[in-house]
Amino acid sequence: MPDNVKPIAQVEDKTRYDAAGEAALLLVESLIHELIDRSVLSVDDAVKTVNAAVEIRLELADDRDESRKTTEQSVSLLMAIYQSLLTYSGATI
């Protein structure tokens, strides 16, 4: 790795960290939609995956004894992806 590049985990600038998380979430959501558009993944399977992620996230929150605000923000982001899946006509969600 070049000397001037630091892994995200070592970056102390919260703004950069938030930007990296936002970019990663947008990329994952875009991939989900692309897989659905190409009929590689069904809307129902995508919804199940998002629901599983919410359940896992809630379990992690309990294990980590983290703040309610952090958990709610995280679940809210996952639910935004869930809502974006409702844009598909004929979705049986």
mmCIF file as gemmi writes it, N, C-alpha and C atoms, coordinates in Angstrom:
data_model
loop_
_atom_site.group_PDB
_atom_site.id
_atom_site.type_symbol
_atom_site.label_atom_id
_atom_site.label_alt_id
_atom_site.label_comp_id
_atom_site.label_asym_id
_atom_site.label_entity_id
_atom_site.label_seq_id
_atom_site.pdbx_PDB_ins_code
_atom_site.Cartn_x
_atom_site.Cartn_y
_atom_site.Cartn_z
_atom_site.occupancy
_atom_site.B_iso_or_equiv
_atom_site.pdbx_formal_charge
_atom_site.auth_seq_id
_atom_site.auth_asym_id
_atom_site.pdbx_PDB_model_num
ATOM 1 N N . MET Axp A 1 ? 0.844 -1.166 0 1 0 ? 1 A 1
ATOM 2 C CA . MET Axp A 1 ? 0 0 0 1 0 ? 1 A 1
ATOM 3 C C . MET Axp A 1 ? 0.894 1.236 0 1 0 ? 1 A 1
ATOM 4 N N . PRO Axp A 2 ? 0.573 2.228 -0.838 1 0 ? 2 A 1
ATOM 5 C CA . PRO Axp A 2 ? 1.379 3.452 -0.858 1 0 ? 2 A 1
ATOM 6 C C . PRO Axp A 2 ? 1.387 4.124 0.508 1 0 ? 2 A 1
ATOM 7 N N . ASP Axp A 3 ? 2.456 4.852 0.8 1 0 ? 3 A 1
ATOM 8 C CA . ASP Axp A 3 ? 2.605 5.506 2.1 1 0 ? 3 A 1
ATOM 9 C C . ASP Axp A 3 ? 1.517 6.535 2.386 1 0 ? 3 A 1
ATOM 10 N N . ASN Axp A 4 ? 0.982 7.167 1.347 1 0 ? 4 A 1
ATOM 11 C CA . ASN Axp A 4 ? 0.019 8.243 1.563 1 0 ? 4 A 1
ATOM 12 C C . ASN Axp A 4 ? -1.423 7.755 1.663 1 0 ? 4 A 1
ATOM 13 N N . VAL Axp A 5 ? -1.662 6.44 1.59 1 0 ? 5 A 1
ATOM 14 C CA . VAL Axp A 5 ? -3.008 5.882 1.662 1 0 ? 5 A 1
ATOM 15 C C . VAL Axp A 5 ? -3.163 5.134 2.986 1 0 ? 5 A 1
ATOM 16 N N . LYS Axp A 6 ? -4.211 5.503 3.733 1 0 ? 6 A 1
ATOM 17 C CA . LYS Axp A 6 ? -4.481 4.847 5.017 1 0 ? 6 A 1
ATOM 18 C C . LYS Axp A 6 ? -5.762 4.039 4.901 1 0 ? 6 A 1
ATOM 19 N N . PRO Axp A 7 ? -5.814 2.843 5.472 1 0 ? 7 A 1
ATOM 20 C CA . PRO Axp A 7 ? -7.074 2.091 5.502 1 0 ? 7 A 1
ATOM 21 C C . PRO Axp A 7 ? -8.131 2.893 6.254 1 0 ? 7 A 1
ATOM 22 N N . ILE Axp A 8 ? -9.385 2.718 5.865 1 0 ? 8 A 1
ATOM 23 C CA . ILE Axp A 8 ? -10.483 3.447 6.494 1 0 ? 8 A 1
ATOM 24 C C . ILE Axp A 8 ? -10.469 3.279 8.01 1 0 ? 8 A 1
ATOM 25 N N . ALA Axp A 9 ? -10.161 2.092 8.495 1 0 ? 9 A 1
ATOM 26 C CA . ALA Axp A 9 ? -10.172 1.835 9.938 1 0 ? 9 A 1
ATOM 27 C C . ALA Axp A 9 ? -9.192 2.73 10.686 1 0 ? 9 A 1
ATOM 28 N N . GLN Axp A 10 ? -8.16 3.235 10.007 1 0 ? 10 A 1
ATOM 29 C CA . GLN Axp A 10 ? -7.171 4.074 10.664 1 0 ? 10 A 1
ATOM 30 C C . GLN Axp A 10 ? -7.45 5.568 10.499 1 0 ? 10 A 1
ATOM 31 N N . VAL Axp A 11 ? -8.432 5.89 9.701 1 0 ? 11 A 1
ATOM 32 C CA . VAL Axp A 11 ? -8.752 7.297 9.482 1 0 ? 11 A 1
ATOM 33 C C . VAL Axp A 11 ? -9.55 7.82 10.668 1 0 ? 11 A 1
ATOM 34 N N . GLU Axp A 12 ? -9.088 8.904 11.245 1 0 ? 12 A 1
ATOM 35 C CA . GLU Axp A 12 ? -9.761 9.452 12.411 1 0 ? 12 A 1
ATOM 36 C C . GLU Axp A 12 ? -10.808 10.488 12.04 1 0 ? 12 A 1
ATOM 37 N N . ASP Axp A 13 ? -10.814 10.939 10.806 1 0 ? 13 A 1
ATOM 38 C CA . ASP Axp A 13 ? -11.765 11.945 10.359 1 0 ? 13 A 1
ATOM 39 C C . ASP Axp A 13 ? -13.134 11.302 10.194 1 0 ? 13 A 1
ATOM 40 N N . LYS Axp A 14 ? -14.088 11.641 11.076 1 0 ? 14 A 1
ATOM 41 C CA . LYS Axp A 14 ? -15.421 11.036 11.063 1 0 ? 14 A 1
ATOM 42 C C . LYS Axp A 14 ? -16.142 11.281 9.748 1 0 ? 14 A 1
ATOM 43 N N . THR Axp A 15 ? -15.942 12.436 9.146 1 0 ? 15 A 1
ATOM 44 C CA . THR Axp A 15 ? -16.597 12.737 7.883 1 0 ? 15 A 1
ATOM 45 C C . THR Axp A 15 ? -16.169 11.75 6.808 1 0 ? 15 A 1
ATOM 46 N N . ARG Axp A 16 ? -14.906 11.443 6.748 1 0 ? 16 A 1
ATOM 47 C CA . ARG Axp A 16 ? -14.414 10.481 5.76 1 0 ? 16 A 1
ATOM 48 C C . ARG Axp A 16 ? -14.976 9.094 6.037 1 0 ? 16 A 1
ATOM 49 N N . TYR Axp A 17 ? -15.047 8.725 7.312 1 0 ? 17 A 1
ATOM 50 C CA . TYR Axp A 17 ? -15.591 7.434 7.691 1 0 ? 17 A 1
ATOM 51 C C . TYR Axp A 17 ? -17.057 7.337 7.282 1 0 ? 17 A 1
ATOM 52 N N . ASP Axp A 18 ? -17.833 8.382 7.552 1 0 ? 18 A 1
ATOM 53 C CA . ASP Axp A 18 ? -19.245 8.395 7.164 1 0 ? 18 A 1
ATOM 54 C C . ASP Axp A 18 ? -19.393 8.32 5.65 1 0 ? 18 A 1
ATOM 55 N N . ALA Axp A 19 ? -18.545 9.012 4.933 1 0 ? 19 A 1
ATOM 56 C CA . ALA Axp A 19 ? -18.598 8.995 3.468 1 0 ? 19 A 1
ATOM 57 C C . ALA Axp A 19 ? -18.297 7.599 2.936 1 0 ? 19 A 1
ATOM 58 N N . ALA Axp A 20 ? -17.357 6.921 3.543 1 0 ? 20 A 1
ATOM 59 C CA . ALA Axp A 20 ? -17.023 5.559 3.119 1 0 ? 20 A 1
ATOM 60 C C . ALA Axp A 20 ? -18.189 4.614 3.377 1 0 ? 20 A 1
ATOM 61 N N . GLY Axp A 21 ? -18.821 4.745 4.518 1 0 ? 21 A 1
ATOM 62 C CA . GLY Axp A 21 ? -19.982 3.913 4.843 1 0 ? 21 A 1
ATOM 63 C C . GLY Axp A 21 ? -21.143 4.178 3.902 1 0 ? 21 A 1
ATOM 64 N N . GLU Axp A 22 ? -21.379 5.448 3.599 1 0 ? 22 A 1
ATOM 65 C CA . GLU Axp A 22 ? -22.452 5.806 2.682 1 0 ? 22 A 1
ATOM 66 C C . GLU Axp A 22 ? -22.185 5.247 1.288 1 0 ? 22 A 1
ATOM 67 N N . ALA Axp A 23 ? -20.94 5.362 0.832 1 0 ? 23 A 1
ATOM 68 C CA . ALA Axp A 23 ? -20.585 4.836 -0.485 1 0 ? 23 A 1
ATOM 69 C C . ALA Axp A 23 ? -20.742 3.319 -0.525 1 0 ? 23 A 1
ATOM 70 N N . ALA Axp A 24 ? -20.338 2.638 0.533 1 0 ? 24 A 1
ATOM 71 C CA . ALA Axp A 24 ? -20.458 1.18 0.59 1 0 ? 24 A 1
ATOM 72 C C . ALA Axp A 24 ? -21.921 0.749 0.578 1 0 ? 24 A 1
ATOM 73 N N . LEU Axp A 25 ? -22.745 1.441 1.332 1 0 ? 25 A 1
ATOM 74 C CA . LEU Axp A 25 ? -24.165 1.105 1.373 1 0 ? 25 A 1
ATOM 75 C C . LEU Axp A 25 ? -24.825 1.346 0.025 1 0 ? 25 A 1
ATOM 76 N N . LEU Axp A 26 ? -24.483 2.448 -0.618 1 0 ? 26 A 1
ATOM 77 C CA . LEU Axp A 26 ? -25.032 2.753 -1.937 1 0 ? 26 A 1
ATOM 78 C C . LEU Axp A 26 ? -24.606 1.704 -2.955 1 0 ? 26 A 1
ATOM 79 N N . LEU Axp A 27 ? -23.367 1.262 -2.878 1 0 ? 27 A 1
ATOM 80 C CA . LEU Axp A 27 ? -22.877 0.232 -3.792 1 0 ? 27 A 1
ATOM 81 C C . LEU Axp A 27 ? -23.637 -1.077 -3.595 1 0 ? 27 A 1
ATOM 82 N N . VAL Axp A 28 ? -23.84 -1.489 -2.363 1 0 ? 28 A 1
ATOM 83 C CA . VAL Axp A 28 ? -24.565 -2.728 -2.082 1 0 ? 28 A 1
ATOM 84 C C . VAL Axp A 28 ? -26.009 -2.631 -2.567 1 0 ? 28 A 1
ATOM 85 N N . GLU Axp A 29 ? -26.653 -1.506 -2.293 1 0 ? 29 A 1
ATOM 86 C CA . GLU Axp A 29 ? -28.03 -1.334 -2.745 1 0 ? 29 A 1
ATOM 87 C C . GLU Axp A 29 ? -28.109 -1.362 -4.27 1 0 ? 29 A 1
ATOM 88 N N . SER Axp A 30 ? -27.159 -0.717 -4.924 1 0 ? 30 A 1
ATOM 89 C CA . SER Axp A 30 ? -27.13 -0.716 -6.387 1 0 ? 30 A 1
ATOM 90 C C . SER Axp A 30 ? -26.929 -2.127 -6.938 1 0 ? 30 A 1
ATOM 91 N N . LEU Axp A 31 ? -26.078 -2.897 -6.297 1 0 ? 31 A 1
ATOM 92 C CA . LEU Axp A 31 ? -25.854 -4.285 -6.725 1 0 ? 31 A 1
ATOM 93 C C . LEU Axp A 31 ? -27.114 -5.126 -6.561 1 0 ? 31 A 1
ATOM 94 N N . ILE Axp A 32 ? -27.82 -4.946 -5.458 1 0 ? 32 A 1
ATOM 95 C CA . ILE Axp A 32 ? -29.073 -5.677 -5.253 1 0 ? 32 A 1
ATOM 96 C C . ILE Axp A 32 ? -30.041 -5.369 -6.387 1 0 ? 32 A 1
ATOM 97 N N . HIS Axp A 33 ? -30.202 -4.089 -6.694 1 0 ? 33 A 1
ATOM 98 C CA . HIS Axp A 33 ? -31.132 -3.7 -7.762 1 0 ? 33 A 1
ATOM 99 C C . HIS Axp A 33 ? -30.677 -4.223 -9.125 1 0 ? 33 A 1
ATOM 100 N N . GLU Axp A 34 ? -29.394 -4.204 -9.379 1 0 ? 34 A 1
ATOM 101 C CA . GLU Axp A 34 ? -28.885 -4.718 -10.654 1 0 ? 34 A 1
ATOM 102 C C . GLU Axp A 34 ? -29.137 -6.221 -10.772 1 0 ? 34 A 1
ATOM 103 N N . LEU Axp A 35 ? -28.928 -6.956 -9.691 1 0 ? 35 A 1
ATOM 104 C CA . LEU Axp A 35 ? -29.186 -8.397 -9.716 1 0 ? 35 A 1
ATOM 105 C C . LEU Axp A 35 ? -30.664 -8.691 -9.94 1 0 ? 35 A 1
ATOM 106 N N . ILE Axp A 36 ? -31.527 -7.879 -9.36 1 0 ? 36 A 1
ATOM 107 C CA . ILE Axp A 36 ? -32.969 -8.051 -9.592 1 0 ? 36 A 1
ATOM 108 C C . ILE Axp A 36 ? -33.295 -7.731 -11.045 1 0 ? 36 A 1
ATOM 109 N N . ASP Axp A 37 ? -32.762 -6.62 -11.545 1 0 ? 37 A 1
ATOM 110 C CA . ASP Axp A 37 ? -33.035 -6.219 -12.933 1 0 ? 37 A 1
ATOM 111 C C . ASP Axp A 37 ? -32.576 -7.27 -13.941 1 0 ? 37 A 1
ATOM 112 N N . ARG Axp A 38 ? -31.524 -7.988 -13.603 1 0 ? 38 A 1
ATOM 113 C CA . ARG Axp A 38 ? -31.007 -9.034 -14.497 1 0 ? 38 A 1
ATOM 114 C C . ARG Axp A 38 ? -31.627 -10.406 -14.218 1 0 ? 38 A 1
ATOM 115 N N . SER Axp A 39 ? -32.598 -10.448 -13.343 1 0 ? 39 A 1
ATOM 116 C CA . SER Axp A 39 ? -33.3 -11.684 -12.957 1 0 ? 39 A 1
ATOM 117 C C . SER Axp A 39 ? -32.366 -12.728 -12.342 1 0 ? 39 A 1
ATOM 118 N N . VAL Axp A 40 ? -31.33 -12.262 -11.691 1 0 ? 40 A 1
ATOM 119 C CA . VAL Axp A 40 ? -30.423 -13.157 -10.974 1 0 ? 40 A 1
ATOM 120 C C . VAL Axp A 40 ? -30.927 -13.358 -9.541 1 0 ? 40 A 1
ATOM 121 N N . LEU Axp A 41 ? -31.609 -12.344 -9.025 1 0 ? 41 A 1
ATOM 122 C CA . LEU Axp A 41 ? -32.123 -12.354 -7.662 1 0 ? 41 A 1
ATOM 123 C C . LEU Axp A 41 ? -33.575 -11.891 -7.709 1 0 ? 41 A 1
ATOM 124 N N . SER Axp A 42 ? -34.434 -12.608 -7.024 1 0 ? 42 A 1
ATOM 125 C CA . SER Axp A 42 ? -35.838 -12.184 -6.99 1 0 ? 42 A 1
ATOM 126 C C . SER Axp A 42 ? -36.015 -11.086 -5.942 1 0 ? 42 A 1
ATOM 127 N N . VAL Axp A 43 ? -37.065 -10.312 -6.096 1 0 ? 43 A 1
ATOM 128 C CA . VAL Axp A 43 ? -37.377 -9.279 -5.112 1 0 ? 43 A 1
ATOM 129 C C . VAL Axp A 43 ? -37.612 -9.934 -3.752 1 0 ? 43 A 1
ATOM 130 N N . ASP Axp A 44 ? -38.331 -11.046 -3.751 1 0 ? 44 A 1
ATOM 131 C CA . ASP Axp A 44 ? -38.612 -11.742 -2.488 1 0 ? 44 A 1
ATOM 132 C C . ASP Axp A 44 ? -37.322 -12.18 -1.788 1 0 ? 44 A 1
ATOM 133 N N . ASP Axp A 45 ? -36.366 -12.71 -2.561 1 0 ? 45 A 1
ATOM 134 C CA . ASP Axp A 45 ? -35.094 -13.119 -1.966 1 0 ? 45 A 1
ATOM 135 C C . ASP Axp A 45 ? -34.303 -11.915 -1.448 1 0 ? 45 A 1
ATOM 136 N N . ALA Axp A 46 ? -34.372 -10.816 -2.177 1 0 ? 46 A 1
ATOM 137 C CA . ALA Axp A 46 ? -33.691 -9.598 -1.732 1 0 ? 46 A 1
ATOM 138 C C . ALA Axp A 46 ? -34.293 -9.109 -0.419 1 0 ? 46 A 1
ATOM 139 N N . VAL Axp A 47 ? -35.612 -9.148 -0.324 1 0 ? 47 A 1
ATOM 140 C CA . VAL Axp A 47 ? -36.3 -8.729 0.901 1 0 ? 47 A 1
ATOM 141 C C . VAL Axp A 47 ? -35.901 -9.638 2.062 1 0 ? 47 A 1
ATOM 142 N N . LYS Axp A 48 ? -35.864 -10.936 1.823 1 0 ? 48 A 1
ATOM 143 C CA . LYS Axp A 48 ? -35.446 -11.874 2.873 1 0 ? 48 A 1
ATOM 144 C C . LYS Axp A 48 ? -34.031 -11.557 3.349 1 0 ? 48 A 1
ATOM 145 N N . THR Axp A 49 ? -33.168 -11.204 2.421 1 0 ? 49 A 1
ATOM 146 C CA . THR Axp A 49 ? -31.783 -10.877 2.765 1 0 ? 49 A 1
ATOM 147 C C . THR Axp A 49 ? -31.715 -9.623 3.625 1 0 ? 49 A 1
ATOM 148 N N . VAL Axp A 50 ? -32.484 -8.607 3.248 1 0 ? 50 A 1
ATOM 149 C CA . VAL Axp A 50 ? -32.504 -7.372 4.039 1 0 ? 50 A 1
ATOM 150 C C . VAL Axp A 50 ? -33.083 -7.647 5.427 1 0 ? 50 A 1
ATOM 151 N N . ASN Axp A 51 ? -34.152 -8.427 5.494 1 0 ? 51 A 1
ATOM 152 C CA . ASN Axp A 51 ? -34.742 -8.776 6.794 1 0 ? 51 A 1
ATOM 153 C C . ASN Axp A 51 ? -33.749 -9.542 7.664 1 0 ? 51 A 1
ATOM 154 N N . ALA Axp A 52 ? -33.006 -10.442 7.055 1 0 ? 52 A 1
ATOM 155 C CA . ALA Axp A 52 ? -31.979 -11.186 7.807 1 0 ? 52 A 1
ATOM 156 C C . ALA Axp A 52 ? -30.907 -10.236 8.324 1 0 ? 52 A 1
ATOM 157 N N . ALA Axp A 53 ? -30.533 -9.264 7.5 1 0 ? 53 A 1
ATOM 158 C CA . ALA Axp A 53 ? -29.521 -8.288 7.928 1 0 ? 53 A 1
ATOM 159 C C . ALA Axp A 53 ? -30.021 -7.47 9.116 1 0 ? 53 A 1
ATOM 160 N N . VAL Axp A 54 ? -31.299 -7.111 9.108 1 0 ? 54 A 1
ATOM 161 C CA . VAL Axp A 54 ? -31.88 -6.371 10.235 1 0 ? 54 A 1
ATOM 162 C C . VAL Axp A 54 ? -31.828 -7.229 11.499 1 0 ? 54 A 1
ATOM 163 N N . GLU Axp A 55 ? -32.224 -8.485 11.385 1 0 ? 55 A 1
ATOM 164 C CA . GLU Axp A 55 ? -32.2 -9.383 12.548 1 0 ? 55 A 1
ATOM 165 C C . GLU Axp A 55 ? -30.783 -9.543 13.097 1 0 ? 55 A 1
ATOM 166 N N . ILE Axp A 56 ? -29.837 -9.73 12.202 1 0 ? 56 A 1
ATOM 167 C CA . ILE Axp A 56 ? -28.44 -9.879 12.633 1 0 ? 56 A 1
ATOM 168 C C . ILE Axp A 56 ? -27.949 -8.602 13.282 1 0 ? 56 A 1
ATOM 169 N N . ARG Axp A 57 ? -28.323 -7.466 12.707 1 0 ? 57 A 1
ATOM 170 C CA . ARG Axp A 57 ? -27.898 -6.178 13.258 1 0 ? 57 A 1
ATOM 171 C C . ARG Axp A 57 ? -28.442 -5.981 14.669 1 0 ? 57 A 1
ATOM 172 N N . LEU Axp A 58 ? -29.689 -6.379 14.889 1 0 ? 58 A 1
ATOM 173 C CA . LEU Axp A 58 ? -30.274 -6.265 16.223 1 0 ? 58 A 1
ATOM 174 C C . LEU Axp A 58 ? -29.575 -7.189 17.216 1 0 ? 58 A 1
ATOM 175 N N . GLU Axp A 59 ? -29.214 -8.385 16.77 1 0 ? 59 A 1
ATOM 176 C CA . GLU Axp A 59 ? -28.477 -9.307 17.638 1 0 ? 59 A 1
ATOM 177 C C . GLU Axp A 59 ? -27.102 -8.743 17.989 1 0 ? 59 A 1
ATOM 178 N N . LEU Axp A 60 ? -26.443 -8.162 17.003 1 0 ? 60 A 1
ATOM 179 C CA . LEU Axp A 60 ? -25.132 -7.566 17.259 1 0 ? 60 A 1
ATOM 180 C C . LEU Axp A 60 ? -25.239 -6.423 18.265 1 0 ? 60 A 1
ATOM 181 N N . ALA Axp A 61 ? -26.305 -5.649 18.153 1 0 ? 61 A 1
ATOM 182 C CA . ALA Axp A 61 ? -26.503 -4.538 19.087 1 0 ? 61 A 1
ATOM 183 C C . ALA Axp A 61 ? -26.613 -5.053 20.513 1 0 ? 61 A 1
ATOM 184 N N . ASP Axp A 62 ? -27.355 -6.146 20.688 1 0 ? 62 A 1
ATOM 185 C CA . ASP Axp A 62 ? -27.481 -6.74 22.022 1 0 ? 62 A 1
ATOM 186 C C . ASP Axp A 62 ? -26.133 -7.248 22.524 1 0 ? 62 A 1
ATOM 187 N N . ASP Axp A 63 ? -25.404 -7.94 21.645 1 0 ? 63 A 1
ATOM 188 C CA . ASP Axp A 63 ? -24.103 -8.482 22.023 1 0 ? 63 A 1
ATOM 189 C C . ASP Axp A 63 ? -23.114 -7.386 22.396 1 0 ? 63 A 1
ATOM 190 N N . ARG Axp A 64 ? -23.194 -6.268 21.703 1 0 ? 64 A 1
ATOM 191 C CA . ARG Axp A 64 ? -22.252 -5.161 21.917 1 0 ? 64 A 1
ATOM 192 C C . ARG Axp A 64 ? -22.72 -4.186 22.983 1 0 ? 64 A 1
ATOM 193 N N . ASP Axp A 65 ? -23.957 -4.339 23.427 1 0 ? 65 A 1
ATOM 194 C CA . ASP Axp A 65 ? -24.531 -3.416 24.405 1 0 ? 65 A 1
ATOM 195 C C . ASP Axp A 65 ? -24.368 -1.965 23.944 1 0 ? 65 A 1
ATOM 196 N N . GLU Axp A 66 ? -24.703 -1.731 22.649 1 0 ? 66 A 1
ATOM 197 C CA . GLU Axp A 66 ? -24.522 -0.4 22.09 1 0 ? 66 A 1
ATOM 198 C C . GLU Axp A 66 ? -25.733 0.481 22.349 1 0 ? 66 A 1
ATOM 199 N N . SER Axp A 67 ? -25.593 1.751 22.054 1 0 ? 67 A 1
ATOM 200 C CA . SER Axp A 67 ? -26.676 2.702 22.308 1 0 ? 67 A 1
ATOM 201 C C . SER Axp A 67 ? -27.854 2.441 21.379 1 0 ? 67 A 1
ATOM 202 N N . ARG Axp A 68 ? -29.026 2.768 21.877 1 0 ? 68 A 1
ATOM 203 C CA . ARG Axp A 68 ? -30.254 2.587 21.081 1 0 ? 68 A 1
ATOM 204 C C . ARG Axp A 68 ? -30.204 3.437 19.824 1 0 ? 68 A 1
ATOM 205 N N . LYS Axp A 69 ? -29.645 4.641 19.926 1 0 ? 69 A 1
ATOM 206 C CA . LYS Axp A 69 ? -29.568 5.554 18.79 1 0 ? 69 A 1
ATOM 207 C C . LYS Axp A 69 ? -28.742 4.937 17.653 1 0 ? 69 A 1
ATOM 208 N N . THR Axp A 70 ? -27.616 4.347 17.975 1 0 ? 70 A 1
ATOM 209 C CA . THR Axp A 70 ? -26.775 3.716 16.965 1 0 ? 70 A 1
ATOM 210 C C . THR Axp A 70 ? -27.51 2.577 16.28 1 0 ? 70 A 1
ATOM 211 N N . THR Axp A 71 ? -28.175 1.756 17.074 1 0 ? 71 A 1
ATOM 212 C CA . THR Axp A 71 ? -28.933 0.634 16.515 1 0 ? 71 A 1
ATOM 213 C C . THR Axp A 71 ? -30.045 1.133 15.608 1 0 ? 71 A 1
ATOM 214 N N . GLU Axp A 72 ? -30.782 2.124 16.062 1 0 ? 72 A 1
ATOM 215 C CA . GLU Axp A 72 ? -31.888 2.659 15.264 1 0 ? 72 A 1
ATOM 216 C C . GLU Axp A 72 ? -31.402 3.25 13.949 1 0 ? 72 A 1
ATOM 217 N N . GLN Axp A 73 ? -30.279 3.946 13.972 1 0 ? 73 A 1
ATOM 218 C CA . GLN Axp A 73 ? -29.736 4.525 12.742 1 0 ? 73 A 1
ATOM 219 C C . GLN Axp A 73 ? -29.347 3.429 11.757 1 0 ? 73 A 1
ATOM 220 N N . SER Axp A 74 ? -28.721 2.391 12.257 1 0 ? 74 A 1
ATOM 221 C CA . SER Axp A 74 ? -28.291 1.288 11.408 1 0 ? 74 A 1
ATOM 222 C C . SER Axp A 74 ? -29.481 0.571 10.79 1 0 ? 74 A 1
ATOM 223 N N . VAL Axp A 75 ? -30.465 0.256 11.612 1 0 ? 75 A 1
ATOM 224 C CA . VAL Axp A 75 ? -31.667 -0.429 11.119 1 0 ? 75 A 1
ATOM 225 C C . VAL Axp A 75 ? -32.427 0.474 10.148 1 0 ? 75 A 1
ATOM 226 N N . SER Axp A 76 ? -32.44 1.75 10.406 1 0 ? 76 A 1
ATOM 227 C CA . SER Axp A 76 ? -33.108 2.703 9.519 1 0 ? 76 A 1
ATOM 228 C C . SER Axp A 76 ? -32.478 2.676 8.115 1 0 ? 76 A 1
ATOM 229 N N . LEU Axp A 77 ? -31.176 2.573 8.04 1 0 ? 77 A 1
ATOM 230 C CA . LEU Axp A 77 ? -30.5 2.499 6.744 1 0 ? 77 A 1
ATOM 231 C C . LEU Axp A 77 ? -30.886 1.218 6.005 1 0 ? 77 A 1
ATOM 232 N N . LEU Axp A 78 ? -30.956 0.114 6.724 1 0 ? 78 A 1
ATOM 233 C CA . LEU Axp A 78 ? -31.365 -1.141 6.102 1 0 ? 78 A 1
ATOM 234 C C . LEU Axp A 78 ? -32.82 -1.075 5.641 1 0 ? 78 A 1
ATOM 235 N N . MET Axp A 79 ? -33.661 -0.426 6.417 1 0 ? 79 A 1
ATOM 236 C CA . MET Axp A 79 ? -35.067 -0.301 6.036 1 0 ? 79 A 1
ATOM 237 C C . MET Axp A 79 ? -35.241 0.604 4.819 1 0 ? 79 A 1
ATOM 238 N N . ALA Axp A 80 ? -34.326 1.531 4.61 1 0 ? 80 A 1
ATOM 239 C CA . ALA Axp A 80 ? -34.375 2.358 3.402 1 0 ? 80 A 1
ATOM 240 C C . ALA Axp A 80 ? -34.147 1.487 2.168 1 0 ? 80 A 1
ATOM 241 N N . ILE Axp A 81 ? -33.267 0.505 2.283 1 0 ? 81 A 1
ATOM 242 C CA . ILE Axp A 81 ? -33.062 -0.438 1.179 1 0 ? 81 A 1
ATOM 243 C C . ILE Axp A 81 ? -34.328 -1.26 0.979 1 0 ? 81 A 1
ATOM 244 N N . TYR Axp A 82 ? -34.915 -1.714 2.062 1 0 ? 82 A 1
ATOM 245 C CA . TYR Axp A 82 ? -36.178 -2.456 1.981 1 0 ? 82 A 1
ATOM 246 C C . TYR Axp A 82 ? -37.226 -1.635 1.23 1 0 ? 82 A 1
ATOM 247 N N . GLN Axp A 83 ? -37.358 -0.375 1.588 1 0 ? 83 A 1
ATOM 248 C CA . GLN Axp A 83 ? -38.333 0.499 0.929 1 0 ? 83 A 1
ATOM 249 C C . GLN Axp A 83 ? -38.026 0.656 -0.557 1 0 ? 83 A 1
ATOM 250 N N . SER Axp A 84 ? -36.757 0.685 -0.907 1 0 ? 84 A 1
ATOM 251 C CA . SER Axp A 84 ? -36.399 0.834 -2.325 1 0 ? 84 A 1
ATOM 252 C C . SER Axp A 84 ? -36.815 -0.405 -3.118 1 0 ? 84 A 1
ATOM 253 N N . LEU Axp A 85 ? -36.933 -1.535 -2.45 1 0 ? 85 A 1
ATOM 254 C CA . LEU Axp A 85 ? -37.373 -2.763 -3.131 1 0 ? 85 A 1
ATOM 255 C C . LEU Axp A 85 ? -38.86 -2.719 -3.446 1 0 ? 85 A 1
ATOM 256 N N . LEU Axp A 86 ? -39.596 -1.865 -2.758 1 0 ? 86 A 1
ATOM 257 C CA . LEU Axp A 86 ? -41.028 -1.73 -3.009 1 0 ? 86 A 1
ATOM 258 C C . LEU Axp A 86 ? -41.304 -1.051 -4.352 1 0 ? 86 A 1
ATOM 259 N N . THR Axp A 87 ? -40.273 -0.493 -4.977 1 0 ? 87 A 1
ATOM 260 C CA . THR Axp A 87 ? -40.452 0.195 -6.259 1 0 ? 87 A 1
ATOM 261 C C . THR Axp A 87 ? -40.698 -0.777 -7.402 1 0 ? 87 A 1
ATOM 262 N N . TYR Axp A 88 ? -40.455 -2.048 -7.187 1 0 ? 88 A 1
ATOM 263 C CA . TYR Axp A 88 ? -40.662 -3.037 -8.243 1 0 ? 88 A 1
ATOM 264 C C . TYR Axp A 88 ? -42.138 -3.375 -8.365 1 0 ? 88 A 1
ATOM 265 N N . SER Axp A 89 ? -42.663 -3.228 -9.553 1 0 ? 89 A 1
ATOM 266 C CA . SER Axp A 89 ? -44.082 -3.549 -9.771 1 0 ? 89 A 1
ATOM 267 C C . SER Axp A 89 ? -44.28 -5.043 -9.565 1 0 ? 89 A 1
ATOM 268 N N . GLY Axp A 90 ? -45.359 -5.391 -8.939 1 0 ? 90 A 1
ATOM 269 C CA . GLY Axp A 90 ? -45.659 -6.793 -8.702 1 0 ? 90 A 1
ATOM 270 C C . GLY Axp A 90 ? -44.887 -7.384 -7.536 1 0 ? 90 A 1
ATOM 271 N N . ALA Axp A 91 ? -44.182 -6.535 -6.779 1 0 ? 91 A 1
ATOM 272 C CA . ALA Axp A 91 ? -43.454 -7.056 -5.634 1 0 ? 91 A 1
ATOM 273 C C . ALA Axp A 91 ? -44.446 -7.603 -4.63 1 0 ? 91 A 1
ATOM 274 N N . THR Axp A 92 ? -44.167 -8.799 -4.143 1 0 ? 92 A 1
ATOM 275 C CA . THR Axp A 92 ? -45.056 -9.453 -3.17 1 0 ? 92 A 1
ATOM 276 C C . THR Axp A 92 ? -44.454 -9.379 -1.781 1 0 ? 92 A 1
ATOM 277 N N . ILE Axp A 93 ? -44.309 -8.18 -1.323 1 0 ? 93 A 1
ATOM 278 C CA . ILE Axp A 93 ? -43.646 -7.956 -0.035 1 0 ? 93 A 1
ATOM 279 C C . ILE Axp A 93 ? -44.684 -7.733 1.035 1 0 ? 93 A 1
